[in-house]
Amino acid sequence: MASKSCKHSPDAFCYVCGQFIKTKAKTYSVTASAKMCEAYKAYFDMPVGDQDKPWAPYFTCEHCTRTLEGWYRGETRAMKFAIPRIWREPIDHSRNCYFYMLSSSKRRAGNNASAIMYPDLPSPISPVPHCPEPPVSIPPERK
C-alpha cells in the first residue's frame, strides 16, 4: 500500500500506462466511464481491476482514455503496448514501491526536458509493446 512516505499518491499515475500525470493535466476516473472499462477489456482481454485497493491508481491519463475509447469506436488508433501496466501491491515499500521510488520532482518543463525514468519493479509490471504476438487488437463489431 502507498504510505505517507511515498513521494506521490497512486492517483498521480495513469492506471493504463503507469506514467506520471502532471498536476494540471486532465484525468479520467477509471470506474466512472463504462465505455473506458469496456474498451480496456476489449483491447487488453482483461477487465479493469483493483479499484477497491488503496495502492492502485484510480485515474487514467487523457492519452490512454482517448486512444482506447477511439479504438473502441472503430477509429484507427492503437495503444503503444499490447499488455498494460499491471498493478500489484508492493511488498517491500523501500525497494518495490513505484510511488516511493519514482522521482518526478526534478523534471524540468519544456521540449528539452529530460524524460522521467520509470523504474522496472516487480510490483507494477511494465507495459509490453506490440509485436507479432500479441498483435494490435481489432475493435469488436458494433451492433
Secondary structure as UniProt FT lines:
FT   TURN            4..5
FT   HELIX           10..12
FT   TURN            15..17
FT   TURN            23..24
FT   STRAND          27..29
FT   TURN            30..32
FT   HELIX           34..44
FT   TURN            51..52
FT   TURN            54..55
FT   STRAND          59..61
FT   HELIX           62..72
FT   TURN            73..74
FT   STRAND          81..83
FT   STRAND          86..87
FT   HELIX           93..96
FT   HELIX           98..101
FT   TURN            105..106
FT   TURN            111..112
FT   STRAND          124..125
FT   STRAND          128..129
//
